[in-house]
Amino acid sequence: MTAPAPGVRRGRVGLLNVLSAPAVPTAAVLLLHGGRSEGLEPPPRVSLPALRMRPFAAALSRALADQNVLVATVRYRHRGWNGVRADAARDAEAALAEVVRTVGAVPVALVGHSMGARAVLRAAGHPLVRGVVGLAPWCPPGEPVEHLAGRRIHLLHDEADRVTSARETWEFVHRARVAGAHAEGVPMRRGGHAMLRGAADWQRRTTELVVGLLDTPPSGGRCAEHGPL
């Protein structure tokens, strides 16, 4: 492990739980877990949705250990999305601001599961965001996509998921492409919503996609070619 960067330490930094803090971070990965549609109370101290993201964070920390990438999970102030409040999205935006304050204007990749995926998609218009990996995302009809032009969006979903809709995910991908995003939907063979069965496949694919996002130069233009759903 490398030493923490000046102004950054492992552990809690604002809304961030920093897992890997290189001496001079050149990029950052933020991970956001799932939640509930409604819930103004703080998440519980022991949270299953948060625990689900730990193996993903660990895999990313290992894969990026030699690349000076800060890896952190995001702590929510409220347990739910809460309608027009969109609390999880606000926390994602606040976490991005925390990255800027602590390590400067570095490229950022966002990873989110379920409600966390909805949150990172909302926050993906931030100028430092290279792209998003969404896991079993919550993409209800009417979610905004115009801000995703030029962003790389990878949404992984098992079509047997009974909590969030893969069909709505594929529809979101289509609308994001029309808006100019480099968007793809990635069908997963198993895992359901909790991503327990075939967990290693989800973690491997997520790690590969995040590494690719950070290796790819930013793009401000519209998507000329559409990858497969």
N, C-alpha and C positions, 0 to 999 in steps of 0.2 A: 504494500500500500504506500502511496505517496503522501507527503505531508499536506495538510490543509492549506488552501490558498489564503493569502492575507484577507481578513474580513470574513472568511468562511471557515466553519468548523464542522466536523461530523456531528450529527445529532440535529437538534431543532434550530432552525434559522428562520424566524417568522413562520410562514405556513409550510416551509420546507422541512423535510426530514432528510438530511444529507447523508447519503450512504458512501459516496466516493467523492473526495475533494482533492484533486490534483494540485500541485503547487501553483501552477499557472494554467487554469482551465482554458481550453480553446473551443469548447462546445459544451452543451448541457443536454441532458435527457430528463424530462419530468414525467412521472407516472401518476395517474389518477385512478383510483378504484371506483367501484360502483356504489350505489346508494339506494335511495327510495324516491318515489315521485313526490312525496310530501314528508316533511319532518323538519321543524325549526330547531329541534334540540341538537346538541352536538353529537357526533358519532360516539358510540361507546368506546371505552378504553380498549376492549378486546373486540375487534371488528372482523368478521369473516371476510367481507369484501376487501378489506385492507390486507388481510393475510394472503388472499389469493394473488395479490400483486407482488408479494415478496420473492417468489421464485423468478419472476420476470425481471425484477430489479437486480437480483443476484446474478442472473445470466448476463444481463447487460453490463454490470460492473466487471465481470470476468472478461467479457469479450472486448471491452473498451479500456481495460486496465493500462495499456501501453499507449493510449491515444489522448491522454490529458482531458478526459471528458468527465464533467461533474454529473453524477447520477443522484437523483433525489425523488422521493415520493412527496405528494402534496396532501396536507391535512386540511380537511374541510372544517369550516366554522359551523355548518349546519348539516344535518344528516340527509336532507332531501333537496330536490331540485326546486320545488316550491313555485310552480307556475311561472308567472311573468318575472318573479324575482330572479330566477335562474341562478340560484346561489352557487352551485358548483362551477358554473362558467365564470362567475365573478371571482371565485377563489383561484381558478386557473389563470385569469388575467393578473390577479395579485401576485401569484407565484412567479409569473414571467417578470413582473416589475421587480420582485425580490432578486431574481437572477441578475437583472441589469444593475441593480444597486450594489450587489456583492461581487460580481465577477466581470461586469461590463457587457458590452454588446457582442455576445458570442452567438453562433448559430445554435438553435434549439430544435430538438425533436420531441414530440409529444406522444405519449402512449396512454390510452385510456380504456377502461373496461366498462361496458354498460352505461350508466349515468356519467361515468368519467369520460367515456368516449364522446358522448354528447357535449360535455364540457370542453374537451380539447378541440373538437370541431368548431365550436363557437369562438374559441380563443385563437384559432389558427390564422386569423388575419393579421396578427401581430407581426411587425416587420422582421423580427429575428427568427420566426418559425420557418424551418425548412419543410416540415411536413408532419403528418399524423399517422399513427398506427392505431386503429380502433378495433377493439376486441369485443365481439358480440354486442355491437353498439346499439344504443337507443336512438333511433333516427325517426321520430314521428313525422307524419306528413306536414309539410310547410316549414320545416327547419330551413333557416337561411343558408344559402350557398354562394351568394355573389362575392363574398369576401374571400372565397377560396381560390380565386383565379391565380394561376401560377403555382399553387401549392401542390405538393405530392401527398395524395391521400390513399391509404391502404386500409381497407375495412375487411376484417376476418369474421366470418360467421358460419356457424353450423346451422343448416336449414332445418334441423330437428329442434332447435332452440324454442322452448315454449314460454320464455319470459319476454324476450324482445324478438322482433320480427325480422328474419333474414330478407323477406320480400321488401320490406320498407327500407332495409339497408341497400339492396340493389337499386331501388328507385332513387334513393339519395345519391348513389354513385352516378347514376345517369344524369340527374339534375346538376350535380357538381361538374361533370364533364362539360355539359352545355354552357355552364358558367365560366369555363376555362381552366378548371383544375385538372391536374394529371391524376385522375382518380381510377382506382380499380377495386373491385370486390373480389375477395378471395374465399371461395367455399372451403370449409373445413369438414373433414369426413366424420368427425365425432367430437364430443366434448360438451355438447349442449350449451347451456348458458354459463355454468360454473367452470367450464374448461378443465374438468377433472380427468375424464377419459381422454387419453392422447395428449396429456398436458405437455409432454416433452415436445410434441410437434408444434403446439401453440407457442411455446417458449423459443424454440429454434427459429421458427418463421418470423416471430416478432424481432428477435435479435438480428437476423439477417436484414430485415427491412429497415430497422433503425440504423444499422451500420451503413446501409445504402443511402439513407436520407442524409446522413452527415458527410458522406463522401461525394454527394452530388452537388454541383454548384447551384446557387439559387436561380430561379427562373421567374421572371415577371410577366411573361407572355402567356397567351392562351394556349391550351393544349391542342396540338395539331393532330396527334394520333391517339386513338383511344385503345387502351389495353383491354384484355378480356375481362368480362365480369367474373 
